């Protein structure tokens, strides 16, 4: 860990050597625009230096004229030019001290940028973190943008909705392609098994069965079963009678076995037919009572619930069930991928329609806009407050990786031209100040 400005700078110099090398190379590269700006700086330096030489020459001539008795005006000119030289030299020293040691002398508190580059980077990172990455600033700026209404208007455009739909489809296809079937099957199978083990299913089944019986929903199933049973008996009469005869004792006469078989078949057919045609058949009532009692046992009988749980475990543990889960996932994935690739699929059409509808609502509904703005603001504030140090370290690490000499040259190329105006202004302001002081002194002395 790095604590304090100096320790943090030293820590950054020891870490990320690769990044430091990359950023250093980036800073040493001078573009054509940088070269042009540097030429402009040199021209302004010559201008400022020329102005200094001019006032120096004026000072020499004015002093010569004053000594030669040219008149009072020479003193005024000499005072103005002398102060102009002082102002020009002072501002030259100040501007030069930003980038290098004046005249190469190691004067304290000079060459500020190359010697304090890393500390300046730390200070800049802290300044950005405190003033630009605060919760209030982020919320205020995002609220002023009005993301909800703008996003709504953007999504309401059919072309934009098509674009978002296509991007979502591509992302979905990519995700499903990257996922391995074995991993998904294992996760799904484990999730189903864990959920089934964690929750007893017998009471739920009992409640569902109780409601089905109370609503009479099972009667349609009974109708279907007895109808199919009747048809099957009609179509397989011979096989049924032969099966009954085959189960008779060997000592009984054949004609007796035949008569018994026919009798059993007719009674069975009669029973099924009556049960099919009579909604109030006693067997139907018995079935209703059985299902009602079974639903009650599923909810309250300990033995019944335990048997259901054992059966559940046996079913889930069978390989056929796991194979069913695997095949179901394969089919679902294939279906989703095909739908995502087909521009006219129901999936993409519904997604597109939903995006258009959402965009239209967001564009006109203030409540929905406020909700979206709140979500965006919350997400942005979370990122900023949670990763503020990481964000500001991007500034400090980048500045720490720059080469001091070339960083100085590049900064000077960008702002040096304007700084030369300080020297020019210092010369002019110094001359005016010197003239004013000399004038006031003469007036008071007179």
MIRO-835262 format. One record per residue (C-alpha): residue number from 1; x, y, z. Coordinates in steps of 0.25 Angstrom, whole numbers, padded with zeros to 4 digits. Layout:
N
<NUM; <X; Y; Z>>;
...
//
This chain:
446
<1; <0000; 0000; 0000>>;
<2; <0005; 0014; -0003>>;
<3; <0001; 0025; 0007>>;
<4; <0005; 0040; 0005>>;
<5; <0008; 0047; -0007>>;
<6; <0023; 0044; -0007>>;
<7; <0021; 0029; -0004>>;
<8; <0010; 0028; -0014>>;
<9; <0019; 0034; -0025>>;
<10; <0030; 0024; -0021>>;
<11; <0021; 0013; -0021>>;
<12; <0015; 0016; -0035>>;
<13; <0030; 0017; -0040>>;
<14; <0032; 0003; -0035>>;
<15; <0019; -0003; -0041>>;
<16; <0014; -0005; -0055>>;
<17; <0027; -0004; -0062>>;
<18; <0021; -0008; -0075>>;
<19; <0010; 0003; -0074>>;
<20; <0020; 0013; -0070>>;
<21; <0028; 0009; -0083>>;
<22; <0016; 0011; -0092>>;
<23; <0012; 0024; -0086>>;
<24; <0026; 0029; -0087>>;
<25; <0027; 0026; -0101>>;
<26; <0014; 0032; -0104>>;
<27; <0018; 0045; -0097>>;
<28; <0032; 0046; -0105>>;
<29; <0025; 0045; -0118>>;
<30; <0023; 0059; -0124>>;
<31; <0012; 0061; -0135>>;
<32; <0013; 0071; -0146>>;
<33; <0003; 0079; -0138>>;
<34; <0013; 0079; -0126>>;
<35; <0024; 0083; -0135>>;
<36; <0016; 0095; -0140>>;
<37; <0013; 0099; -0126>>;
<38; <0027; 0098; -0122>>;
<39; <0031; 0107; -0134>>;
<40; <0021; 0117; -0129>>;
<41; <0027; 0117; -0115>>;
<42; <0041; 0120; -0121>>;
<43; <0035; 0132; -0128>>;
<44; <0029; 0137; -0116>>;
<45; <0041; 0135; -0108>>;
<46; <0049; 0143; -0118>>;
<47; <0038; 0154; -0118>>;
<48; <0039; 0155; -0103>>;
<49; <0054; 0155; -0103>>;
<50; <0055; 0165; -0114>>;
<51; <0046; 0174; -0105>>;
<52; <0055; 0173; -0094>>;
<53; <0067; 0177; -0102>>;
<54; <0059; 0188; -0107>>;
<55; <0056; 0194; -0094>>;
<56; <0071; 0191; -0090>>;
<57; <0075; 0200; -0101>>;
<58; <0065; 0211; -0098>>;
<59; <0071; 0211; -0084>>;
<60; <0085; 0212; -0088>>;
<61; <0082; 0223; -0098>>;
<62; <0073; 0230; -0088>>;
<63; <0084; 0230; -0077>>;
<64; <0094; 0235; -0087>>;
<65; <0084; 0247; -0091>>;
<66; <0081; 0250; -0077>>;
<67; <0096; 0251; -0073>>;
<68; <0098; 0259; -0086>>;
<69; <0088; 0269; -0080>>;
<70; <0077; 0266; -0091>>;
<71; <0066; 0270; -0081>>;
<72; <0057; 0265; -0071>>;
<73; <0050; 0256; -0081>>;
<74; <0062; 0247; -0081>>;
<75; <0060; 0243; -0066>>;
<76; <0046; 0239; -0069>>;
<77; <0050; 0230; -0081>>;
<78; <0061; 0224; -0073>>;
<79; <0052; 0221; -0061>>;
<80; <0042; 0215; -0070>>;
<81; <0052; 0206; -0077>>;
<82; <0059; 0202; -0065>>;
<83; <0046; 0197; -0058>>;
<84; <0042; 0190; -0071>>;
<85; <0055; 0182; -0071>>;
<86; <0053; 0178; -0057>>;
<87; <0039; 0174; -0060>>;
<88; <0043; 0166; -0072>>;
<89; <0055; 0159; -0065>>;
<90; <0046; 0155; -0053>>;
<91; <0035; 0149; -0062>>;
<92; <0045; 0142; -0071>>;
<93; <0050; 0136; -0058>>;
<94; <0036; 0132; -0054>>;
<95; <0033; 0126; -0067>>;
<96; <0046; 0119; -0069>>;
<97; <0045; 0113; -0054>>;
<98; <0033; 0105; -0058>>;
<99; <0040; 0097; -0068>>;
<100; <0055; 0097; -0065>>;
<101; <0066; 0103; -0056>>;
<102; <0068; 0118; -0061>>;
<103; <0082; 0119; -0067>>;
<104; <0084; 0104; -0062>>;
<105; <0086; 0108; -0048>>;
<106; <0080; 0099; -0038>>;
<107; <0072; 0110; -0031>>;
<108; <0062; 0104; -0021>>;
<109; <0047; 0104; -0026>>;
<110; <0051; 0104; -0040>>;
<111; <0048; 0094; -0051>>;
<112; <0035; 0091; -0045>>;
<113; <0029; 0083; -0055>>;
<114; <0040; 0072; -0057>>;
<115; <0043; 0071; -0042>>;
<116; <0029; 0072; -0037>>;
<117; <0022; 0064; -0049>>;
<118; <0018; 0052; -0040>>;
<119; <0013; 0061; -0029>>;
<120; <0005; 0069; -0039>>;
<121; <-0001; 0056; -0044>>;
<122; <-0005; 0052; -0030>>;
<123; <-0011; 0066; -0027>>;
<124; <-0018; 0066; -0041>>;
<125; <-0024; 0052; -0038>>;
<126; <-0029; 0056; -0024>>;
<127; <-0035; 0069; -0030>>;
<128; <-0042; 0061; -0040>>;
<129; <-0047; 0051; -0030>>;
<130; <-0052; 0062; -0020>>;
<131; <-0058; 0071; -0030>>;
<132; <-0063; 0063; -0042>>;
<133; <-0065; 0049; -0036>>;
<134; <-0074; 0053; -0024>>;
<135; <-0088; 0048; -0023>>;
<136; <-0094; 0061; -0023>>;
<137; <-0087; 0065; -0036>>;
<138; <-0090; 0052; -0043>>;
<139; <-0105; 0053; -0040>>;
<140; <-0106; 0068; -0043>>;
<141; <-0099; 0066; -0057>>;
<142; <-0107; 0053; -0060>>;
<143; <-0120; 0060; -0056>>;
<144; <-0117; 0071; -0065>>;
<145; <-0115; 0062; -0077>>;
<146; <-0129; 0056; -0076>>;
<147; <-0124; 0042; -0080>>;
<148; <-0138; 0036; -0079>>;
<149; <-0145; 0045; -0089>>;
<150; <-0134; 0045; -0098>>;
<151; <-0132; 0030; -0098>>;
<152; <-0148; 0029; -0100>>;
<153; <-0147; 0038; -0112>>;
<154; <-0135; 0030; -0117>>;
<155; <-0142; 0016; -0115>>;
<156; <-0155; 0021; -0121>>;
<157; <-0148; 0022; -0135>>;
<158; <-0150; 0009; -0143>>;
<159; <-0136; 0009; -0148>>;
<160; <-0130; 0010; -0134>>;
<161; <-0140; -0001; -0129>>;
<162; <-0135; -0010; -0141>>;
<163; <-0121; -0007; -0137>>;
<164; <-0122; -0010; -0122>>;
<165; <-0130; -0023; -0126>>;
<166; <-0119; -0027; -0135>>;
<167; <-0108; -0024; -0125>>;
<168; <-0116; -0032; -0114>>;
<169; <-0118; -0044; -0123>>;
<170; <-0103; -0044; -0127>>;
<171; <-0100; -0043; -0112>>;
<172; <-0110; -0055; -0109>>;
<173; <-0104; -0063; -0120>>;
<174; <-0090; -0061; -0115>>;
<175; <-0093; -0064; -0101>>;
<176; <-0100; -0077; -0104>>;
<177; <-0088; -0081; -0114>>;
<178; <-0078; -0078; -0103>>;
<179; <-0086; -0086; -0092>>;
<180; <-0082; -0101; -0092>>;
<181; <-0094; -0111; -0092>>;
<182; <-0088; -0119; -0082>>;
<183; <-0086; -0107; -0072>>;
<184; <-0101; -0102; -0074>>;
<185; <-0106; -0116; -0073>>;
<186; <-0099; -0118; -0060>>;
<187; <-0103; -0105; -0054>>;
<188; <-0118; -0107; -0058>>;
<189; <-0118; -0121; -0053>>;
<190; <-0112; -0118; -0040>>;
<191; <-0121; -0106; -0038>>;
<192; <-0133; -0114; -0041>>;
<193; <-0128; -0125; -0032>>;
<194; <-0125; -0115; -0021>>;
<195; <-0138; -0108; -0022>>;
<196; <-0146; -0121; -0022>>;
<197; <-0138; -0127; -0010>>;
<198; <-0140; -0114; -0002>>;
<199; <-0155; -0114; -0003>>;
<200; <-0165; -0125; 0000>>;
<201; <-0174; -0127; -0012>>;
<202; <-0185; -0135; -0006>>;
<203; <-0193; -0124; 0000>>;
<204; <-0193; -0116; -0012>>;
<205; <-0197; -0128; -0021>>;
<206; <-0208; -0130; -0011>>;
<207; <-0213; -0116; -0011>>;
<208; <-0213; -0116; -0026>>;
<209; <-0221; -0130; -0027>>;
<210; <-0231; -0125; -0017>>;
<211; <-0234; -0112; -0025>>;
<212; <-0235; -0121; -0038>>;
<213; <-0245; -0130; -0031>>;
<214; <-0253; -0119; -0025>>;
<215; <-0254; -0112; -0039>>;
<216; <-0257; -0125; -0046>>;
<217; <-0245; -0124; -0055>>;
<218; <-0242; -0139; -0053>>;
<219; <-0255; -0143; -0059>>;
<220; <-0250; -0140; -0073>>;
<221; <-0238; -0149; -0071>>;
<222; <-0248; -0160; -0066>>;
<223; <-0257; -0158; -0078>>;
<224; <-0245; -0160; -0087>>;
<225; <-0240; -0172; -0080>>;
<226; <-0253; -0180; -0080>>;
<227; <-0256; -0176; -0095>>;
<228; <-0242; -0181; -0099>>;
<229; <-0244; -0194; -0090>>;
<230; <-0258; -0196; -0096>>;
<231; <-0252; -0195; -0110>>;
<232; <-0240; -0204; -0107>>;
<233; <-0250; -0215; -0101>>;
<234; <-0258; -0214; -0114>>;
<235; <-0246; -0216; -0123>>;
<236; <-0239; -0227; -0115>>;
<237; <-0251; -0236; -0110>>;
<238; <-0245; -0249; -0115>>;
<239; <-0232; -0246; -0108>>;
<240; <-0238; -0243; -0095>>;
<241; <-0247; -0256; -0095>>;
<242; <-0235; -0264; -0099>>;
<243; <-0227; -0258; -0088>>;
<244; <-0238; -0262; -0078>>;
<245; <-0239; -0276; -0083>>;
<246; <-0224; -0278; -0083>>;
<247; <-0224; -0275; -0068>>;
<248; <-0235; -0285; -0064>>;
<249; <-0231; -0298; -0057>>;
<250; <-0227; -0310; -0066>>;
<251; <-0238; -0319; -0060>>;
<252; <-0249; -0310; -0065>>;
<253; <-0256; -0314; -0078>>;
<254; <-0253; -0305; -0090>>;
<255; <-0268; -0301; -0092>>;
<256; <-0268; -0296; -0078>>;
<257; <-0256; -0288; -0080>>;
<258; <-0262; -0282; -0092>>;
<259; <-0275; -0278; -0085>>;
<260; <-0267; -0272; -0074>>;
<261; <-0258; -0264; -0083>>;
<262; <-0270; -0258; -0091>>;
<263; <-0277; -0255; -0078>>;
<264; <-0265; -0248; -0072>>;
<265; <-0264; -0240; -0085>>;
<266; <-0278; -0236; -0085>>;
<267; <-0278; -0231; -0071>>;
<268; <-0265; -0224; -0073>>;
<269; <-0271; -0217; -0085>>;
<270; <-0284; -0214; -0078>>;
<271; <-0277; -0208; -0066>>;
<272; <-0268; -0199; -0075>>;
<273; <-0280; -0195; -0084>>;
<274; <-0288; -0191; -0072>>;
<275; <-0277; -0183; -0066>>;
<276; <-0275; -0176; -0079>>;
<277; <-0290; -0172; -0081>>;
<278; <-0294; -0170; -0066>>;
<279; <-0287; -0157; -0060>>;
<280; <-0293; -0162; -0046>>;
<281; <-0288; -0176; -0047>>;
<282; <-0284; -0182; -0034>>;
<283; <-0270; -0184; -0039>>;
<284; <-0268; -0170; -0042>>;
<285; <-0273; -0166; -0028>>;
<286; <-0263; -0176; -0022>>;
<287; <-0252; -0170; -0031>>;
<288; <-0255; -0156; -0026>>;
<289; <-0255; -0160; -0012>>;
<290; <-0241; -0168; -0014>>;
<291; <-0235; -0155; -0020>>;
<292; <-0241; -0146; -0009>>;
<293; <-0235; -0155; 0001>>;
<294; <-0222; -0157; -0006>>;
<295; <-0221; -0141; -0007>>;
<296; <-0223; -0140; 0008>>;
<297; <-0213; -0151; 0011>>;
<298; <-0202; -0144; 0002>>;
<299; <-0204; -0132; 0011>>;
<300; <-0205; -0138; 0025>>;
<301; <-0202; -0153; 0025>>;
<302; <-0187; -0155; 0029>>;
<303; <-0185; -0168; 0022>>;
<304; <-0191; -0164; 0009>>;
<305; <-0182; -0151; 0009>>;
<306; <-0170; -0159; 0012>>;
<307; <-0173; -0169; 0001>>;
<308; <-0175; -0158; -0009>>;
<309; <-0161; -0152; -0005>>;
<310; <-0154; -0165; -0007>>;
<311; <-0161; -0166; -0020>>;
<312; <-0156; -0152; -0024>>;
<313; <-0142; -0155; -0020>>;
<314; <-0142; -0168; -0028>>;
<315; <-0148; -0161; -0041>>;
<316; <-0138; -0150; -0040>>;
<317; <-0126; -0159; -0038>>;
<318; <-0129; -0167; -0051>>;
<319; <-0120; -0165; -0063>>;
<320; <-0132; -0164; -0072>>;
<321; <-0137; -0151; -0064>>;
<322; <-0123; -0145; -0066>>;
<323; <-0123; -0148; -0080>>;
<324; <-0136; -0142; -0082>>;
<325; <-0131; -0129; -0076>>;
<326; <-0119; -0129; -0085>>;
<327; <-0127; -0131; -0097>>;
<328; <-0137; -0121; -0093>>;
<329; <-0126; -0110; -0092>>;
<330; <-0120; -0114; -0105>>;
<331; <-0134; -0112; -0112>>;
<332; <-0136; -0099; -0104>>;
<333; <-0122; -0094; -0108>>;
<334; <-0124; -0098; -0123>>;
<335; <-0138; -0091; -0123>>;
<336; <-0133; -0078; -0117>>;
<337; <-0121; -0077; -0126>>;
<338; <-0130; -0080; -0139>>;
<339; <-0139; -0069; -0134>>;
<340; <-0128; -0059; -0131>>;
<341; <-0122; -0061; -0145>>;
<342; <-0136; -0060; -0152>>;
<343; <-0140; -0045; -0154>>;
<344; <-0154; -0049; -0156>>;
<345; <-0155; -0058; -0144>>;
<346; <-0165; -0056; -0133>>;
<347; <-0154; -0054; -0123>>;
<348; <-0148; -0042; -0130>>;
<349; <-0161; -0036; -0134>>;
<350; <-0166; -0036; -0120>>;
<351; <-0153; -0030; -0115>>;
<352; <-0154; -0019; -0126>>;
<353; <-0168; -0016; -0122>>;
<354; <-0165; -0016; -0107>>;
<355; <-0153; -0006; -0110>>;
<356; <-0162; 0003; -0118>>;
<357; <-0173; 0003; -0108>>;
<358; <-0163; 0005; -0097>>;
<359; <-0157; 0017; -0104>>;
<360; <-0170; 0023; -0107>>;
<361; <-0174; 0022; -0093>>;
<362; <-0161; 0028; -0088>>;
<363; <-0162; 0040; -0097>>;
<364; <-0175; 0045; -0091>>;
<365; <-0176; 0039; -0077>>;
<366; <-0169; 0047; -0067>>;
<367; <-0171; 0036; -0056>>;
<368; <-0164; 0026; -0065>>;
<369; <-0153; 0036; -0069>>;
<370; <-0151; 0039; -0054>>;
<371; <-0150; 0024; -0051>>;
<372; <-0139; 0022; -0062>>;
<373; <-0132; 0034; -0058>>;
<374; <-0131; 0029; -0044>>;
<375; <-0126; 0016; -0048>>;
<376; <-0115; 0022; -0057>>;
<377; <-0111; 0032; -0046>>;
<378; <-0111; 0021; -0036>>;
<379; <-0102; 0012; -0044>>;
<380; <-0093; 0024; -0048>>;
<381; <-0092; 0028; -0033>>;
<382; <-0089; 0013; -0029>>;
<383; <-0077; 0012; -0039>>;
<384; <-0072; 0026; -0036>>;
<385; <-0072; 0024; -0021>>;
<386; <-0067; 0010; -0021>>;
<387; <-0056; 0011; -0032>>;
<388; <-0052; 0026; -0029>>;
<389; <-0038; 0022; -0025>>;
<390; <-0036; 0013; -0037>>;
<391; <-0041; 0024; -0046>>;
<392; <-0032; 0035; -0041>>;
<393; <-0021; 0025; -0041>>;
<394; <-0022; 0025; -0056>>;
<395; <-0018; 0040; -0055>>;
<396; <-0007; 0038; -0045>>;
<397; <-0001; 0025; -0051>>;
<398; <-0001; 0031; -0065>>;
<399; <0006; 0044; -0061>>;
<400; <0016; 0036; -0053>>;
<401; <0019; 0028; -0065>>;
<402; <0023; 0040; -0074>>;
<403; <0037; 0044; -0076>>;
<404; <0040; 0057; -0069>>;
<405; <0048; 0064; -0080>>;
<406; <0039; 0061; -0091>>;
<407; <0027; 0064; -0083>>;
<408; <0032; 0077; -0080>>;
<409; <0035; 0080; -0095>>;
<410; <0021; 0075; -0098>>;
<411; <0014; 0084; -0088>>;
<412; <0023; 0096; -0092>>;
<413; <0019; 0094; -0106>>;
<414; <0004; 0095; -0102>>;
<415; <0004; 0106; -0093>>;
<416; <0018; 0113; -0095>>;
<417; <0013; 0123; -0105>>;
<418; <0003; 0129; -0096>>;
<419; <0013; 0129; -0085>>;
<420; <0022; 0138; -0093>>;
<421; <0011; 0148; -0093>>;
<422; <0014; 0149; -0078>>;
<423; <0028; 0153; -0081>>;
<424; <0023; 0164; -0091>>;
<425; <0012; 0169; -0081>>;
<426; <0023; 0169; -0070>>;
<427; <0032; 0178; -0079>>;
<428; <0020; 0188; -0082>>;
<429; <0014; 0188; -0068>>;
<430; <0028; 0189; -0062>>;
<431; <0031; 0201; -0071>>;
<432; <0018; 0208; -0067>>;
<433; <0020; 0205; -0052>>;
<434; <0034; 0211; -0053>>;
<435; <0029; 0223; -0060>>;
<436; <0018; 0225; -0050>>;
<437; <0027; 0223; -0038>>;
<438; <0038; 0233; -0044>>;
<439; <0027; 0243; -0047>>;
<440; <0021; 0243; -0033>>;
<441; <0035; 0243; -0027>>;
<442; <0039; 0255; -0035>>;
<443; <0026; 0262; -0032>>;
<444; <0027; 0260; -0017>>;
<445; <0042; 0264; -0017>>;
<446; <0038; 0277; -0025>>;
//
